[in-house]
């Protein structure tokens, strides 16, 4: 039922889009849906699409993985030691409050257009992962914390049996949001940094030559990728829940 409703909504929006394009009568301002669809179908047969998507994905994935690993390490240390938490808190607040545009500009100056995409993805996603991990550990069942205090479990024992299961669950739930966010920010960094190959490069070309149909088509590519990422993480989350249920039984 939900899928049918969503499909109806999409059809209505495309119809309204067509009416607006007809009313405006200017392809630069509002191209017809058919124009965008035609260009998008042409992209599917073009090497440019797959090369651009691959390069953008690799850059964003690099920042995604580094931010996740660093957030995991810092959150574990913060949970284990109040002193470490007090040290990392200002860093967390700083990375969370700096505007995205500042990240992008500084990263381009320091690392160039290619390295800036991964760096910006890292800076944007690190506070997201860190906040998620540390909150999950703070909300751990109080009875488990009491058992740890009574039996004085070692750091590695706590890490293996209590902390990592919590973090693994959070990696999937937070990763679903972070992946889409990182991809959008990464493309924005590509546009500003003028990378040689990538989705951002193609969008820059479309903007430069006032090809609005191509700009919307590449935007549609980003939307499709975001939807696919959401579906992938939904499957992983479902698998994780089934595994947890199996262990409990």
LINFENPE-V232174 format. One line per field, one symbol per residue. phi: phi as a letter, one per 40 degrees, with the letter a starting at -180 (. if undefined). burial: 1 if it has 24 or more other C-alpha atoms within 12 Angstrom, else 0. A space follows every 50 residues. Layout:
BEGIN
phi = ???
burial = ???
END
This chain:
BEGIN
phi = .cccccccccccccccdcccccccgbcccbccdccccccccccccbcddc ccccccccccccccccccccccccccccccbdccccccdcccccccbccd ccdcccccccbgccccccccdccccdcccdcccccccccddccccccccc cfccdccccccbccdcccccdccccdcccccccccccccccccfccbicd cccccccccfccccccccccccccccccccccccccccccccccccccc
burial = 00000000000000000000100000100111101100110000000010 01101111111111111111111111111100001001000100100001 00111111000011111111111111111111110110000000000000 00000001100111011111111111111111111111111111101111 1111100000111111111111001100110010000000000000000
END
